[in-house]
Amino acid sequence: MSEKAEFAERLRAALLAAGYEPRPSVVEQNFNLRYWGRPVTFQAVRRWLRGESIPEQDKLTVLADWLGVEPAALRYGAPATGRQAFPELDGGKLGDDDRLLVRAVLSLSPARKKVLREIVQVFVEAERVTGKKER
């Protein structure tokens, strides 16, 4: 099997393990949400998934971060360690929007995370209070 075909197998497996369908449209949309360079095309992603090409290192790194695997594992087949932030929460229960939210929060600076925690706590308290009033 060629190096490109082996990469395609690893990419498809990583997508499935992360709860995504290994389809070009799914990868194109989710990848371009995370990549700050020039967006990739449907055709480029299709070539990745069909084993016709391997993405450049900057794109490979974004794919690996998104899918929660080590870049080397995705590219070369090194043993994957998995870097899922909250495996106990994910277990198939988080939707795409929730995954994006968690990853966005994890990318914030510690100071901004603190502010966000305080804001979320206000919402949690308001929800708790509102819940009591409705009973």
PyMOL commands that place a pseudoatom at each C-alpha (Angstrom):
pseudoatom trace, name=CA, resn=MET, resi=1, chain=A, elem=C, hetatm=0, pos=[0.000, 0.000, 0.000]
pseudoatom trace, name=CA, resn=SER, resi=2, chain=A, elem=C, hetatm=0, pos=[1.305, 3.482, -0.811]
pseudoatom trace, name=CA, resn=GLU, resi=3, chain=A, elem=C, hetatm=0, pos=[2.188, 6.122, 1.777]
pseudoatom trace, name=CA, resn=LYS, resi=4, chain=A, elem=C, hetatm=0, pos=[-0.725, 8.282, 0.557]
pseudoatom trace, name=CA, resn=ALA, resi=5, chain=A, elem=C, hetatm=0, pos=[-3.204, 5.421, 0.829]
pseudoatom trace, name=CA, resn=GLU, resi=6, chain=A, elem=C, hetatm=0, pos=[-2.015, 4.633, 4.356]
pseudoatom trace, name=CA, resn=PHE, resi=7, chain=A, elem=C, hetatm=0, pos=[-2.440, 8.298, 5.318]
pseudoatom trace, name=CA, resn=ALA, resi=8, chain=A, elem=C, hetatm=0, pos=[-5.992, 8.230, 3.902]
pseudoatom trace, name=CA, resn=GLU, resi=9, chain=A, elem=C, hetatm=0, pos=[-6.820, 5.191, 6.047]
pseudoatom trace, name=CA, resn=ARG, resi=10, chain=A, elem=C, hetatm=0, pos=[-5.487, 6.891, 9.173]
pseudoatom trace, name=CA, resn=LEU, resi=11, chain=A, elem=C, hetatm=0, pos=[-7.403, 10.086, 8.371]
pseudoatom trace, name=CA, resn=ARG, resi=12, chain=A, elem=C, hetatm=0, pos=[-10.663, 8.194, 7.863]
pseudoatom trace, name=CA, resn=ALA, resi=13, chain=A, elem=C, hetatm=0, pos=[-10.119, 6.238, 11.105]
pseudoatom trace, name=CA, resn=ALA, resi=14, chain=A, elem=C, hetatm=0, pos=[-9.350, 9.440, 13.047]
pseudoatom trace, name=CA, resn=LEU, resi=15, chain=A, elem=C, hetatm=0, pos=[-12.485, 11.092, 11.673]
pseudoatom trace, name=CA, resn=LEU, resi=16, chain=A, elem=C, hetatm=0, pos=[-14.648, 8.160, 12.702]
pseudoatom trace, name=CA, resn=ALA, resi=17, chain=A, elem=C, hetatm=0, pos=[-13.019, 7.972, 16.141]
pseudoatom trace, name=CA, resn=ALA, resi=18, chain=A, elem=C, hetatm=0, pos=[-13.742, 11.676, 16.647]
pseudoatom trace, name=CA, resn=GLY, resi=19, chain=A, elem=C, hetatm=0, pos=[-17.385, 11.204, 15.634]
pseudoatom trace, name=CA, resn=TYR, resi=20, chain=A, elem=C, hetatm=0, pos=[-17.243, 12.657, 12.125]
pseudoatom trace, name=CA, resn=GLU, resi=21, chain=A, elem=C, hetatm=0, pos=[-18.221, 11.098, 8.831]
pseudoatom trace, name=CA, resn=PRO, resi=22, chain=A, elem=C, hetatm=0, pos=[-15.212, 10.639, 6.541]
pseudoatom trace, name=CA, resn=ARG, resi=23, chain=A, elem=C, hetatm=0, pos=[-16.759, 12.693, 3.737]
pseudoatom trace, name=CA, resn=PRO, resi=24, chain=A, elem=C, hetatm=0, pos=[-15.046, 15.528, 1.864]
pseudoatom trace, name=CA, resn=SER, resi=25, chain=A, elem=C, hetatm=0, pos=[-17.815, 18.019, 2.620]
pseudoatom trace, name=CA, resn=VAL, resi=26, chain=A, elem=C, hetatm=0, pos=[-17.637, 17.305, 6.364]
pseudoatom trace, name=CA, resn=VAL, resi=27, chain=A, elem=C, hetatm=0, pos=[-13.852, 17.611, 6.456]
pseudoatom trace, name=CA, resn=GLU, resi=28, chain=A, elem=C, hetatm=0, pos=[-13.792, 20.707, 4.243]
pseudoatom trace, name=CA, resn=GLN, resi=29, chain=A, elem=C, hetatm=0, pos=[-16.294, 22.586, 6.392]
pseudoatom trace, name=CA, resn=ASN, resi=30, chain=A, elem=C, hetatm=0, pos=[-14.823, 21.626, 9.773]
pseudoatom trace, name=CA, resn=PHE, resi=31, chain=A, elem=C, hetatm=0, pos=[-11.214, 22.057, 8.670]
pseudoatom trace, name=CA, resn=ASN, resi=32, chain=A, elem=C, hetatm=0, pos=[-11.798, 25.522, 7.212]
pseudoatom trace, name=CA, resn=LEU, resi=33, chain=A, elem=C, hetatm=0, pos=[-13.421, 26.659, 10.478]
pseudoatom trace, name=CA, resn=ARG, resi=34, chain=A, elem=C, hetatm=0, pos=[-10.122, 25.977, 12.227]
pseudoatom trace, name=CA, resn=TYR, resi=35, chain=A, elem=C, hetatm=0, pos=[-7.540, 26.881, 9.600]
pseudoatom trace, name=CA, resn=TRP, resi=36, chain=A, elem=C, hetatm=0, pos=[-6.434, 30.501, 9.305]
pseudoatom trace, name=CA, resn=GLY, resi=37, chain=A, elem=C, hetatm=0, pos=[-4.740, 30.142, 5.923]
pseudoatom trace, name=CA, resn=ARG, resi=38, chain=A, elem=C, hetatm=0, pos=[-6.320, 29.920, 2.518]
pseudoatom trace, name=CA, resn=PRO, resi=39, chain=A, elem=C, hetatm=0, pos=[-9.345, 27.582, 2.731]
pseudoatom trace, name=CA, resn=VAL, resi=40, chain=A, elem=C, hetatm=0, pos=[-8.979, 24.092, 1.323]
pseudoatom trace, name=CA, resn=THR, resi=41, chain=A, elem=C, hetatm=0, pos=[-11.298, 22.977, -1.441]
pseudoatom trace, name=CA, resn=PHE, resi=42, chain=A, elem=C, hetatm=0, pos=[-13.658, 20.037, -1.566]
pseudoatom trace, name=CA, resn=GLN, resi=43, chain=A, elem=C, hetatm=0, pos=[-11.427, 18.512, -4.268]
pseudoatom trace, name=CA, resn=ALA, resi=44, chain=A, elem=C, hetatm=0, pos=[-8.278, 18.802, -2.114]
pseudoatom trace, name=CA, resn=VAL, resi=45, chain=A, elem=C, hetatm=0, pos=[-9.983, 17.079, 0.810]
pseudoatom trace, name=CA, resn=ARG, resi=46, chain=A, elem=C, hetatm=0, pos=[-11.330, 14.405, -1.518]
pseudoatom trace, name=CA, resn=ARG, resi=47, chain=A, elem=C, hetatm=0, pos=[-7.749, 13.695, -2.643]
pseudoatom trace, name=CA, resn=TRP, resi=48, chain=A, elem=C, hetatm=0, pos=[-6.682, 13.333, 1.013]
pseudoatom trace, name=CA, resn=LEU, resi=49, chain=A, elem=C, hetatm=0, pos=[-9.482, 10.857, 1.713]
pseudoatom trace, name=CA, resn=ARG, resi=50, chain=A, elem=C, hetatm=0, pos=[-8.876, 8.879, -1.486]
pseudoatom trace, name=CA, resn=GLY, resi=51, chain=A, elem=C, hetatm=0, pos=[-5.152, 8.505, -0.866]
pseudoatom trace, name=CA, resn=GLU, resi=52, chain=A, elem=C, hetatm=0, pos=[-4.122, 10.699, -3.782]
pseudoatom trace, name=CA, resn=SER, resi=53, chain=A, elem=C, hetatm=0, pos=[-2.290, 13.353, -1.751]
pseudoatom trace, name=CA, resn=ILE, resi=54, chain=A, elem=C, hetatm=0, pos=[-1.101, 14.236, 1.745]
pseudoatom trace, name=CA, resn=PRO, resi=55, chain=A, elem=C, hetatm=0, pos=[-1.669, 17.730, 3.169]
pseudoatom trace, name=CA, resn=GLU, resi=56, chain=A, elem=C, hetatm=0, pos=[1.201, 20.089, 3.952]
pseudoatom trace, name=CA, resn=GLN, resi=57, chain=A, elem=C, hetatm=0, pos=[2.475, 20.118, 7.544]
pseudoatom trace, name=CA, resn=ASP, resi=58, chain=A, elem=C, hetatm=0, pos=[0.495, 23.210, 8.624]
pseudoatom trace, name=CA, resn=LYS, resi=59, chain=A, elem=C, hetatm=0, pos=[-2.735, 21.611, 7.435]
pseudoatom trace, name=CA, resn=LEU, resi=60, chain=A, elem=C, hetatm=0, pos=[-1.780, 18.262, 8.940]
pseudoatom trace, name=CA, resn=THR, resi=61, chain=A, elem=C, hetatm=0, pos=[-1.272, 19.938, 12.310]
pseudoatom trace, name=CA, resn=VAL, resi=62, chain=A, elem=C, hetatm=0, pos=[-4.734, 21.530, 12.163]
pseudoatom trace, name=CA, resn=LEU, resi=63, chain=A, elem=C, hetatm=0, pos=[-6.292, 18.175, 11.204]
pseudoatom trace, name=CA, resn=ALA, resi=64, chain=A, elem=C, hetatm=0, pos=[-4.531, 16.424, 14.090]
pseudoatom trace, name=CA, resn=ASP, resi=65, chain=A, elem=C, hetatm=0, pos=[-5.544, 19.086, 16.631]
pseudoatom trace, name=CA, resn=TRP, resi=66, chain=A, elem=C, hetatm=0, pos=[-9.137, 18.993, 15.428]
pseudoatom trace, name=CA, resn=LEU, resi=67, chain=A, elem=C, hetatm=0, pos=[-9.330, 15.194, 15.565]
pseudoatom trace, name=CA, resn=GLY, resi=68, chain=A, elem=C, hetatm=0, pos=[-7.471, 14.834, 18.864]
pseudoatom trace, name=CA, resn=VAL, resi=69, chain=A, elem=C, hetatm=0, pos=[-4.504, 12.795, 17.615]
pseudoatom trace, name=CA, resn=GLU, resi=70, chain=A, elem=C, hetatm=0, pos=[-0.780, 13.411, 17.435]
pseudoatom trace, name=CA, resn=PRO, resi=71, chain=A, elem=C, hetatm=0, pos=[0.318, 14.879, 14.085]
pseudoatom trace, name=CA, resn=ALA, resi=72, chain=A, elem=C, hetatm=0, pos=[2.973, 12.152, 13.738]
pseudoatom trace, name=CA, resn=ALA, resi=73, chain=A, elem=C, hetatm=0, pos=[0.351, 9.458, 14.296]
pseudoatom trace, name=CA, resn=LEU, resi=74, chain=A, elem=C, hetatm=0, pos=[-1.814, 10.895, 11.558]
pseudoatom trace, name=CA, resn=ARG, resi=75, chain=A, elem=C, hetatm=0, pos=[1.044, 11.425, 9.127]
pseudoatom trace, name=CA, resn=TYR, resi=76, chain=A, elem=C, hetatm=0, pos=[3.271, 8.425, 9.749]
pseudoatom trace, name=CA, resn=GLY, resi=77, chain=A, elem=C, hetatm=0, pos=[1.176, 5.962, 11.698]
pseudoatom trace, name=CA, resn=ALA, resi=78, chain=A, elem=C, hetatm=0, pos=[3.011, 6.325, 14.997]
pseudoatom trace, name=CA, resn=PRO, resi=79, chain=A, elem=C, hetatm=0, pos=[0.988, 5.038, 17.930]
pseudoatom trace, name=CA, resn=ALA, resi=80, chain=A, elem=C, hetatm=0, pos=[-1.853, 7.440, 18.591]
pseudoatom trace, name=CA, resn=THR, resi=81, chain=A, elem=C, hetatm=0, pos=[-2.101, 8.724, 22.134]
pseudoatom trace, name=CA, resn=GLY, resi=82, chain=A, elem=C, hetatm=0, pos=[-5.368, 10.601, 21.697]
pseudoatom trace, name=CA, resn=ARG, resi=83, chain=A, elem=C, hetatm=0, pos=[-5.641, 14.069, 23.152]
pseudoatom trace, name=CA, resn=GLN, resi=84, chain=A, elem=C, hetatm=0, pos=[-9.320, 14.375, 23.782]
pseudoatom trace, name=CA, resn=ALA, resi=85, chain=A, elem=C, hetatm=0, pos=[-9.878, 17.150, 26.282]
pseudoatom trace, name=CA, resn=PHE, resi=86, chain=A, elem=C, hetatm=0, pos=[-12.873, 15.633, 28.096]
pseudoatom trace, name=CA, resn=PRO, resi=87, chain=A, elem=C, hetatm=0, pos=[-13.339, 11.974, 27.100]
pseudoatom trace, name=CA, resn=GLU, resi=88, chain=A, elem=C, hetatm=0, pos=[-15.885, 11.473, 29.879]
pseudoatom trace, name=CA, resn=LEU, resi=89, chain=A, elem=C, hetatm=0, pos=[-18.050, 14.193, 28.348]
pseudoatom trace, name=CA, resn=ASP, resi=90, chain=A, elem=C, hetatm=0, pos=[-17.588, 13.332, 24.699]
pseudoatom trace, name=CA, resn=GLY, resi=91, chain=A, elem=C, hetatm=0, pos=[-18.589, 9.664, 24.497]
pseudoatom trace, name=CA, resn=GLY, resi=92, chain=A, elem=C, hetatm=0, pos=[-20.775, 10.539, 21.505]
pseudoatom trace, name=CA, resn=LYS, resi=93, chain=A, elem=C, hetatm=0, pos=[-22.860, 13.013, 23.504]
pseudoatom trace, name=CA, resn=LEU, resi=94, chain=A, elem=C, hetatm=0, pos=[-21.303, 16.251, 22.284]
pseudoatom trace, name=CA, resn=GLY, resi=95, chain=A, elem=C, hetatm=0, pos=[-22.493, 17.616, 18.984]
pseudoatom trace, name=CA, resn=ASP, resi=96, chain=A, elem=C, hetatm=0, pos=[-20.310, 19.506, 16.538]
pseudoatom trace, name=CA, resn=ASP, resi=97, chain=A, elem=C, hetatm=0, pos=[-21.268, 22.879, 18.036]
pseudoatom trace, name=CA, resn=ASP, resi=98, chain=A, elem=C, hetatm=0, pos=[-20.381, 21.703, 21.542]
pseudoatom trace, name=CA, resn=ARG, resi=99, chain=A, elem=C, hetatm=0, pos=[-17.028, 20.315, 20.369]
pseudoatom trace, name=CA, resn=LEU, resi=100, chain=A, elem=C, hetatm=0, pos=[-16.249, 23.639, 18.688]
pseudoatom trace, name=CA, resn=LEU, resi=101, chain=A, elem=C, hetatm=0, pos=[-17.182, 25.487, 21.870]
pseudoatom trace, name=CA, resn=VAL, resi=102, chain=A, elem=C, hetatm=0, pos=[-14.974, 23.295, 24.078]
pseudoatom trace, name=CA, resn=ARG, resi=103, chain=A, elem=C, hetatm=0, pos=[-12.031, 23.615, 21.712]
pseudoatom trace, name=CA, resn=ALA, resi=104, chain=A, elem=C, hetatm=0, pos=[-12.504, 27.374, 21.489]
pseudoatom trace, name=CA, resn=VAL, resi=105, chain=A, elem=C, hetatm=0, pos=[-12.545, 27.702, 25.264]
pseudoatom trace, name=CA, resn=LEU, resi=106, chain=A, elem=C, hetatm=0, pos=[-9.419, 25.562, 25.565]
pseudoatom trace, name=CA, resn=SER, resi=107, chain=A, elem=C, hetatm=0, pos=[-7.614, 27.848, 23.129]
pseudoatom trace, name=CA, resn=LEU, resi=108, chain=A, elem=C, hetatm=0, pos=[-8.168, 30.956, 25.272]
pseudoatom trace, name=CA, resn=SER, resi=109, chain=A, elem=C, hetatm=0, pos=[-5.570, 32.517, 27.535]
pseudoatom trace, name=CA, resn=PRO, resi=110, chain=A, elem=C, hetatm=0, pos=[-5.881, 31.746, 31.274]
pseudoatom trace, name=CA, resn=ALA, resi=111, chain=A, elem=C, hetatm=0, pos=[-7.136, 35.278, 31.973]
pseudoatom trace, name=CA, resn=ARG, resi=112, chain=A, elem=C, hetatm=0, pos=[-9.890, 35.018, 29.370]
pseudoatom trace, name=CA, resn=LYS, resi=113, chain=A, elem=C, hetatm=0, pos=[-10.839, 31.531, 30.584]
pseudoatom trace, name=CA, resn=LYS, resi=114, chain=A, elem=C, hetatm=0, pos=[-11.297, 33.002, 34.064]
pseudoatom trace, name=CA, resn=VAL, resi=115, chain=A, elem=C, hetatm=0, pos=[-13.619, 35.717, 32.743]
pseudoatom trace, name=CA, resn=LEU, resi=116, chain=A, elem=C, hetatm=0, pos=[-15.567, 33.151, 30.730]
pseudoatom trace, name=CA, resn=ARG, resi=117, chain=A, elem=C, hetatm=0, pos=[-15.923, 30.901, 33.807]
pseudoatom trace, name=CA, resn=GLU, resi=118, chain=A, elem=C, hetatm=0, pos=[-17.377, 33.825, 35.742]
pseudoatom trace, name=CA, resn=ILE, resi=119, chain=A, elem=C, hetatm=0, pos=[-19.845, 34.586, 32.935]
pseudoatom trace, name=CA, resn=VAL, resi=120, chain=A, elem=C, hetatm=0, pos=[-20.891, 30.947, 32.682]
pseudoatom trace, name=CA, resn=GLN, resi=121, chain=A, elem=C, hetatm=0, pos=[-21.352, 30.790, 36.455]
pseudoatom trace, name=CA, resn=VAL, resi=122, chain=A, elem=C, hetatm=0, pos=[-23.760, 33.757, 36.241]
pseudoatom trace, name=CA, resn=PHE, resi=123, chain=A, elem=C, hetatm=0, pos=[-25.788, 31.872, 33.616]
pseudoatom trace, name=CA, resn=VAL, resi=124, chain=A, elem=C, hetatm=0, pos=[-25.757, 28.671, 35.692]
pseudoatom trace, name=CA, resn=GLU, resi=125, chain=A, elem=C, hetatm=0, pos=[-26.994, 30.552, 38.766]
pseudoatom trace, name=CA, resn=ALA, resi=126, chain=A, elem=C, hetatm=0, pos=[-29.702, 32.308, 36.728]
pseudoatom trace, name=CA, resn=GLU, resi=127, chain=A, elem=C, hetatm=0, pos=[-30.818, 28.961, 35.330]
pseudoatom trace, name=CA, resn=ARG, resi=128, chain=A, elem=C, hetatm=0, pos=[-30.913, 27.447, 38.807]
pseudoatom trace, name=CA, resn=VAL, resi=129, chain=A, elem=C, hetatm=0, pos=[-32.929, 30.354, 40.191]
pseudoatom trace, name=CA, resn=THR, resi=130, chain=A, elem=C, hetatm=0, pos=[-35.282, 30.356, 37.205]
pseudoatom trace, name=CA, resn=GLY, resi=131, chain=A, elem=C, hetatm=0, pos=[-35.757, 26.613, 37.591]
pseudoatom trace, name=CA, resn=LYS, resi=132, chain=A, elem=C, hetatm=0, pos=[-36.795, 27.020, 41.212]
pseudoatom trace, name=CA, resn=LYS, resi=133, chain=A, elem=C, hetatm=0, pos=[-39.277, 29.777, 40.377]
pseudoatom trace, name=CA, resn=GLU, resi=134, chain=A, elem=C, hetatm=0, pos=[-40.979, 27.646, 37.731]
pseudoatom trace, name=CA, resn=ARG, resi=135, chain=A, elem=C, hetatm=0, pos=[-41.685, 24.787, 40.136]
for i in range(1, 135): cmd.bond("trace and resi %d" % i, "trace and resi %d" % (i + 1))
show_as sticks, trace
zoom trace
